[in-house]
Amino acid sequence: MTTMNKSLLAATFGLLTTGTAIAGPLYSPDLVSDGNRWEITGYYDNAPGHIQAATQGICFYPDGISGTHQQYIWISDTFPDWNGRAVQEGDQIFMYGDFGEDKGHDSMTWEIVTSSPKNSGAGHWHEWLEDSNFGVTVGFGNSSFQRVGRCQIKSPDEALKVYQNIDYPRDETGNKITLPAGNRKGLDF
């Protein structure tokens, strides 16, 4: 066997075994193995007592591995056209997404609380709207996450289609919630 053939064989074996070694989730807990449906609840930082904002449902779907990151697609099953991407490194989760035909944006950074049964998390949630200048801040807030089960729809492509045009959720008084984080006076979308 020539040196070139040996190198090619070694490279092929390395690729095959590397793919096999990382076929499953990189981290435990991950966002899908014990149930891929989570609820996020926001709390506005600038309000005395951190007033609770909205609670929304999110379905996570695995989307491969990139280096040390477990990647996900996420889609809300409670708020129309709210979806995005997430990565996990260890217990840390980083998320971004859009809503309202990409006119509104969200960013969440949180950690799975490992002293819990690994079904809860806490962090920060930022939401803003596009304008022709610097954007309009909906809120900078704290957030809590709770794993609540499995999503009914197994495919992210199908979930995106189904949840694209669902009705807006309503608050406890029956008013339509037009922002994922919850309605803020003067910021109806």
Backbone bond lengths (Angstrom), bond angles and torsions (degrees), N, CA, C in turn:
res aa  C-N    CA-C-N  psi(-1)  N-CA   C-N-CA  omega(-1)  CA-C   N-CA-C  phi
1 M - - - 1.446 - - 1.523 107.80 -
2 T 1.310 116.53 132.79 1.461 120.36 -178.38 1.525 110.07 -76.40
3 T 1.326 114.97 162.56 1.465 120.50 178.34 1.520 110.73 -59.93
4 M 1.328 116.47 -38.71 1.462 120.64 -179.95 1.531 110.87 -64.57
5 N 1.330 117.14 -43.10 1.467 120.73 178.53 1.527 111.18 -64.63
6 K 1.350 116.68 -39.95 1.462 120.18 177.76 1.529 110.54 -62.56
7 S 1.320 116.85 -42.35 1.468 120.91 179.19 1.518 111.03 -63.94
8 L 1.325 116.29 -42.43 1.460 121.19 179.05 1.529 110.63 -64.46
9 L 1.331 116.48 -42.88 1.457 121.01 178.34 1.534 110.83 -63.58
10 A 1.315 117.76 -43.22 1.467 121.83 179.16 1.526 110.94 -64.39
11 A 1.323 117.00 -41.93 1.466 120.65 179.10 1.519 110.87 -64.83
12 T 1.330 117.15 -42.53 1.465 121.12 178.89 1.522 110.44 -63.19
13 F 1.336 117.24 -45.14 1.457 121.03 178.69 1.527 110.61 -61.41
14 G 1.324 116.44 -42.16 1.464 120.63 178.69 1.514 112.02 -61.03
15 L 1.322 117.05 -43.79 1.463 120.61 178.37 1.521 111.44 -64.42
16 L 1.323 116.86 -43.02 1.461 120.34 -178.69 1.522 111.74 -65.57
17 T 1.310 117.44 -43.83 1.463 119.41 -177.99 1.518 111.40 -74.67
18 T 1.325 118.50 -32.29 1.462 120.31 176.90 1.509 110.19 -64.15
19 G 1.321 118.27 -44.79 1.463 121.81 178.97 1.509 111.45 -61.00
20 T 1.306 117.14 -39.05 1.457 121.04 179.73 1.522 110.69 -68.61
21 A 1.303 117.01 -39.01 1.461 120.60 -176.45 1.524 112.47 -67.59
22 I 1.340 118.67 -28.16 1.457 119.99 -177.51 1.522 112.33 -113.26
23 A 1.328 116.96 24.03 1.465 119.96 -179.39 1.516 111.93 -67.65
24 G 1.323 119.13 -30.70 1.458 122.14 -179.77 1.514 111.02 -93.51
25 P 1.336 117.15 -176.47 1.460 120.60 178.86 1.524 111.11 -61.65
26 L 1.325 115.92 145.02 1.460 120.82 177.53 1.521 111.92 -75.24
27 Y 1.321 116.70 -32.40 1.457 120.77 -170.37 1.520 111.21 -124.64
28 S 1.317 114.38 150.14 1.449 120.43 174.38 1.527 106.76 -132.69
29 P 1.313 118.33 118.88 1.461 126.06 8.12 1.523 111.56 -81.09
30 D 1.320 114.89 153.30 1.455 119.96 170.68 1.528 107.66 -109.79
31 L 1.311 117.56 -171.05 1.465 120.44 -174.90 1.519 113.87 -93.23
32 V 1.347 117.68 -2.82 1.463 118.83 -173.66 1.526 115.26 -127.85
33 S 1.314 119.68 -30.01 1.468 121.44 -171.56 1.524 113.28 -60.28
34 D 1.321 117.50 -41.83 1.471 121.01 -178.66 1.527 112.46 -96.60
35 G 1.313 116.89 15.75 1.462 123.01 -177.25 1.510 109.16 127.89
36 N 1.334 117.06 128.73 1.462 120.20 -174.24 1.527 113.44 -100.83
37 R 1.344 118.09 3.47 1.471 119.66 178.61 1.528 109.17 -101.99
38 W 1.332 115.07 126.08 1.453 122.76 179.93 1.528 108.58 -125.55
39 E 1.312 116.44 157.60 1.459 121.63 170.36 1.517 108.46 -116.58
40 I 1.346 115.47 135.05 1.459 121.98 174.82 1.524 107.85 -108.97
41 T 1.321 116.25 133.59 1.461 122.57 174.11 1.516 107.41 -121.69
42 G 1.322 115.92 129.80 1.456 121.36 179.71 1.519 111.85 -98.53
43 Y 1.332 115.39 154.41 1.464 123.43 176.66 1.521 106.69 -137.28
44 Y 1.335 117.97 119.01 1.465 121.41 -176.34 1.519 111.18 -68.63
45 D 1.337 116.62 122.63 1.462 122.87 -178.99 1.521 112.99 -65.40
46 N 1.344 117.60 -36.06 1.461 119.78 -173.07 1.528 113.04 -83.35
47 A 1.305 118.09 1.98 1.464 121.70 179.17 1.529 109.57 -99.16
48 P 1.337 117.28 136.09 1.468 118.73 175.40 1.530 109.38 -56.01
49 G 1.284 116.56 130.90 1.459 120.96 -179.86 1.514 113.78 78.26
50 H 1.330 117.62 9.16 1.473 121.76 179.28 1.526 111.55 47.97
51 I 1.314 115.89 70.99 1.463 122.59 -177.68 1.524 110.28 -56.02
52 Q 1.332 115.61 135.33 1.465 120.28 179.23 1.519 110.06 -68.38
53 A 1.301 115.57 134.37 1.462 122.95 174.83 1.531 107.28 -97.09
54 A 1.294 117.26 -147.47 1.466 121.68 -176.86 1.526 111.58 -81.19
55 T 1.317 114.65 162.43 1.462 123.45 169.41 1.517 106.78 -117.12
56 Q 1.335 116.98 129.63 1.465 121.87 -179.66 1.526 109.75 -127.90
57 G 1.317 115.75 152.27 1.458 122.25 175.20 1.515 111.07 -91.03
58 I 1.320 116.28 141.36 1.466 122.46 179.19 1.525 108.82 -133.93
59 C 1.331 115.91 132.01 1.462 122.35 173.69 1.523 108.58 -104.34
60 F 1.334 116.72 126.52 1.459 121.98 176.82 1.524 109.22 -100.94
61 Y 1.334 115.72 139.84 1.463 122.23 177.32 1.525 108.04 -129.14
62 P 1.349 118.32 132.18 1.465 120.15 -179.81 1.522 110.82 -62.73
63 D 1.338 115.51 142.37 1.464 120.75 -178.12 1.524 111.21 -136.97
64 G 1.321 116.68 34.58 1.459 120.24 174.22 1.516 113.36 93.52
65 I 1.318 113.35 -174.53 1.455 122.26 -177.27 1.518 107.83 -128.34
66 S 1.327 116.23 137.95 1.456 122.12 175.43 1.521 107.41 -131.19
67 G 1.322 116.40 105.96 1.457 120.43 -177.52 1.517 110.86 59.86
68 T 1.338 116.44 -117.28 1.463 121.09 179.59 1.525 112.43 -97.54
69 H 1.326 117.52 11.69 1.471 121.11 -178.14 1.519 111.81 -107.70
70 Q 1.324 115.68 127.42 1.461 121.88 166.46 1.527 105.06 -84.23
71 Q 1.334 117.74 124.32 1.464 121.82 -175.73 1.529 110.96 -102.28
72 Y 1.336 115.16 149.44 1.462 121.73 179.84 1.523 110.08 -139.74
73 I 1.314 115.20 155.04 1.458 123.47 163.31 1.518 104.98 -105.52
74 W 1.328 117.90 139.62 1.465 119.61 176.05 1.519 109.73 -126.72
75 I 1.330 114.45 145.81 1.459 122.41 -177.40 1.522 107.39 -141.84
76 S 1.323 116.69 130.43 1.462 119.88 177.04 1.518 109.94 -78.42
77 D 1.326 115.45 136.24 1.464 120.36 175.18 1.527 111.32 -102.34
78 T 1.348 116.68 9.32 1.464 120.68 178.80 1.521 113.24 -123.71
79 F 1.336 118.40 -16.45 1.466 122.08 -178.20 1.525 108.21 -127.75
80 P 1.345 118.54 129.73 1.463 120.48 -173.94 1.531 113.44 -66.80
81 D 1.344 114.93 140.02 1.467 122.11 171.99 1.529 112.75 55.56
82 W 1.332 117.65 35.44 1.465 121.42 177.40 1.515 107.33 -114.67
83 N 1.330 116.40 112.26 1.459 120.85 -174.06 1.517 109.84 -159.58
84 G 1.323 115.63 167.38 1.454 118.80 179.73 1.517 112.12 178.87
85 R 1.312 115.08 -152.15 1.457 122.53 -177.18 1.520 109.82 -128.25
86 A 1.323 114.77 156.95 1.465 121.15 178.45 1.520 108.65 -145.04
87 V 1.320 115.24 153.04 1.466 121.09 171.08 1.523 107.84 -131.41
88 Q 1.320 114.52 151.38 1.459 121.65 177.41 1.512 108.43 -124.14
89 E 1.337 115.27 132.73 1.459 121.47 170.97 1.526 106.19 -131.99
90 G 1.309 116.23 108.69 1.463 120.34 -173.67 1.517 109.19 66.14
91 D 1.332 116.29 -127.66 1.465 121.03 178.62 1.525 112.28 -91.25
92 Q 1.335 117.76 -4.70 1.461 121.68 -177.44 1.521 111.63 -87.38
93 I 1.348 114.84 136.94 1.457 122.35 178.51 1.523 107.77 -123.02
94 F 1.331 116.36 133.42 1.462 122.98 176.72 1.520 107.55 -123.10
95 M 1.346 116.54 126.10 1.465 121.04 -175.66 1.530 110.22 -130.68
96 Y 1.331 115.67 148.66 1.460 120.87 166.63 1.517 107.58 -143.19
97 G 1.331 115.98 157.70 1.453 119.26 179.66 1.511 112.21 -170.60
98 D 1.322 114.66 174.98 1.457 122.61 -176.83 1.516 110.50 -131.78
99 F 1.326 115.69 160.90 1.466 122.47 173.84 1.525 107.80 -150.23
100 G 1.334 116.26 170.67 1.464 120.78 176.44 1.512 113.16 59.40
101 E 1.337 116.93 51.26 1.469 122.44 -178.19 1.528 111.18 55.02
102 D 1.323 116.25 40.36 1.463 125.45 176.57 1.526 113.98 69.32
103 K 1.329 117.93 19.40 1.470 121.49 176.92 1.522 111.42 -89.22
104 G 1.318 116.84 -18.82 1.455 121.56 177.85 1.518 109.86 -118.76
105 H 1.333 115.81 150.89 1.468 120.68 -174.33 1.527 111.24 -137.53
106 D 1.320 114.84 152.39 1.458 122.03 177.68 1.518 110.13 -137.06
107 S 1.321 114.59 150.58 1.456 122.25 173.10 1.522 107.21 -140.51
108 M 1.320 115.97 130.10 1.455 121.00 178.41 1.530 109.04 -128.33
109 T 1.303 115.83 135.27 1.459 122.94 174.95 1.519 106.38 -128.78
110 W 1.332 116.33 122.29 1.460 118.96 -175.68 1.513 110.81 -153.23
111 E 1.319 115.17 170.58 1.461 121.51 178.51 1.516 110.18 -129.48
112 I 1.313 114.78 141.54 1.455 119.80 172.04 1.525 107.12 -70.41
113 V 1.317 116.43 130.54 1.464 121.81 -179.65 1.522 107.21 -81.53
114 T 1.319 116.37 105.29 1.463 120.14 -172.31 1.521 113.36 -77.63
115 S 1.333 118.30 -12.25 1.464 118.66 175.96 1.528 111.18 -82.86
116 S 1.342 116.28 -10.22 1.466 120.98 174.87 1.523 107.33 -84.21
117 P 1.313 117.38 -176.77 1.469 117.87 172.26 1.536 111.53 -71.70
118 K 1.324 116.32 23.33 1.468 123.70 178.34 1.529 111.63 65.48
119 N 1.320 115.73 27.76 1.451 121.54 179.41 1.518 112.31 -117.82
120 S 1.335 117.20 14.05 1.456 119.60 178.21 1.518 109.40 -140.19
121 G 1.327 114.42 162.54 1.449 120.61 179.63 1.515 110.15 -154.21
122 A 1.329 115.89 167.90 1.460 121.12 179.80 1.518 108.96 -149.17
123 G 1.340 115.11 149.45 1.454 119.33 179.59 1.510 112.37 178.06
124 H 1.339 115.81 -140.27 1.463 122.56 -175.11 1.519 110.85 -128.85
125 W 1.341 114.84 149.71 1.466 122.81 -179.03 1.519 107.37 -135.40
126 H 1.324 116.69 123.78 1.462 123.04 178.61 1.523 107.82 -119.38
127 E 1.337 116.03 135.44 1.464 119.91 -179.95 1.522 108.67 -136.27
128 W 1.347 116.10 138.16 1.460 120.59 179.94 1.522 109.97 -149.31
129 L 1.350 114.61 161.94 1.456 122.41 179.19 1.517 109.39 -114.60
130 E 1.321 115.89 149.10 1.461 121.58 175.71 1.523 109.99 -71.29
131 D 1.311 116.62 144.35 1.455 123.57 163.76 1.522 106.13 -147.21
132 S 1.291 118.26 -174.63 1.470 118.54 -175.92 1.523 112.35 -83.25
133 N 1.338 118.25 2.75 1.458 121.17 -178.84 1.525 111.65 -120.50
134 F 1.324 116.61 -109.44 1.460 121.89 -172.41 1.520 114.25 -98.48
135 G 1.318 117.37 0.39 1.452 121.09 -175.07 1.518 110.41 89.81
136 V 1.311 116.26 159.84 1.462 122.63 179.95 1.523 107.40 -113.75
137 T 1.321 116.57 118.07 1.459 120.96 -178.75 1.520 110.51 -73.13
138 V 1.311 116.47 123.88 1.460 121.44 171.10 1.521 108.11 -82.56
139 G 1.317 116.36 -46.03 1.450 118.89 178.62 1.509 113.44 179.79
140 F 1.317 114.25 148.88 1.453 123.52 166.35 1.512 104.25 -108.26
141 G 1.303 117.57 122.87 1.453 117.78 -174.82 1.508 114.08 -146.12
142 N 1.316 113.58 168.44 1.455 121.12 169.46 1.517 107.54 -84.41
143 S 1.299 116.47 162.39 1.464 119.61 179.18 1.519 109.96 -145.96
144 S 1.316 113.75 151.76 1.460 119.73 171.33 1.521 107.51 -124.49
145 F 1.303 115.58 146.31 1.461 122.65 179.83 1.519 108.32 -122.84
146 Q 1.315 115.91 142.23 1.457 121.10 178.14 1.523 108.92 -138.63
147 R 1.332 117.00 125.21 1.469 120.21 174.65 1.526 107.21 -73.00
148 V 1.345 116.45 127.84 1.469 119.74 -174.17 1.525 113.23 -123.95
149 G 1.322 118.29 8.01 1.464 119.29 176.97 1.514 112.96 136.96
150 R 1.318 114.69 -150.68 1.465 121.48 -178.44 1.521 110.12 -114.74
151 C 1.310 115.79 143.78 1.465 121.47 177.83 1.519 109.73 -73.60
152 Q 1.316 115.95 145.21 1.459 120.95 -178.93 1.521 111.89 -67.50
153 I 1.322 116.75 -35.24 1.465 120.80 -177.10 1.525 108.63 -96.40
154 K 1.324 116.80 126.86 1.468 122.10 -173.69 1.528 113.90 -85.74
155 S 1.328 117.96 -24.77 1.464 122.05 -175.04 1.527 110.76 -103.59
156 P 1.351 118.37 131.55 1.464 119.16 177.85 1.530 112.60 -64.07
157 D 1.329 117.68 -34.60 1.468 119.96 178.89 1.523 110.85 -63.85
158 E 1.326 116.44 -43.51 1.463 120.47 178.66 1.532 110.45 -67.81
159 A 1.337 117.32 -41.43 1.469 120.73 179.32 1.527 110.91 -61.86
160 L 1.319 116.72 -40.21 1.464 120.33 179.08 1.529 110.58 -59.86
161 K 1.329 116.19 -43.26 1.471 120.05 178.94 1.522 111.50 -66.49
162 V 1.319 117.19 -45.79 1.467 121.53 -175.84 1.530 111.46 -66.40
163 Y 1.339 117.86 -43.17 1.462 121.07 -173.07 1.528 113.74 -92.60
164 Q 1.319 117.58 0.92 1.465 121.91 -179.85 1.530 111.81 -61.06
165 N 1.315 117.30 -41.23 1.466 121.16 -172.22 1.526 113.34 -124.78
166 I 1.328 117.79 31.09 1.466 119.22 176.76 1.534 109.11 -69.94
167 D 1.317 116.10 164.97 1.467 120.61 178.04 1.525 110.16 -67.36
168 Y 1.328 115.16 149.97 1.456 119.57 174.04 1.527 109.13 -65.83
169 P 1.328 117.35 144.09 1.467 119.01 175.68 1.531 109.74 -69.34
170 R 1.309 116.04 166.69 1.471 121.67 179.34 1.524 109.34 -123.44
171 D 1.332 114.76 148.49 1.467 119.05 178.13 1.526 110.27 -82.07
172 E 1.331 115.83 -177.00 1.467 120.39 -175.26 1.527 113.34 -64.50
173 T 1.341 118.01 -17.34 1.468 120.83 177.65 1.523 112.22 -98.10
174 G 1.338 116.75 1.26 1.459 120.68 178.36 1.515 115.01 93.03
175 N 1.335 117.74 0.37 1.466 120.65 178.48 1.525 110.69 -76.64
176 K 1.324 115.48 141.69 1.457 121.34 178.95 1.529 109.73 -66.87
177 I 1.329 116.94 131.29 1.469 122.41 175.55 1.525 106.87 -89.87
178 T 1.342 116.46 116.61 1.464 120.29 -173.80 1.524 113.85 -104.42
179 L 1.320 117.35 -1.11 1.462 122.65 176.33 1.525 107.81 -129.63
180 P 1.332 119.02 138.32 1.467 119.68 -178.75 1.528 113.66 -53.31
181 A 1.336 117.29 -40.30 1.463 120.39 -178.61 1.525 112.38 -76.04
182 G 1.314 117.66 -11.10 1.462 121.16 -179.67 1.514 111.02 115.67
183 N 1.308 116.05 157.98 1.462 121.14 -177.87 1.520 111.25 -69.40
184 R 1.317 115.30 138.18 1.465 122.91 173.25 1.517 106.87 -123.94
185 K 1.291 117.70 137.95 1.459 122.15 -178.64 1.533 110.13 -53.30
186 G 1.330 116.08 127.21 1.461 121.42 178.41 1.514 114.72 82.51
187 L 1.324 118.40 0.61 1.462 120.51 -177.61 1.519 112.79 -119.50
188 D 1.322 118.27 23.24 1.463 118.63 177.92 1.516 109.33 -59.17
189 F 1.305 115.90 137.73 1.463 121.64 -174.25 1.505 109.85 -94.24
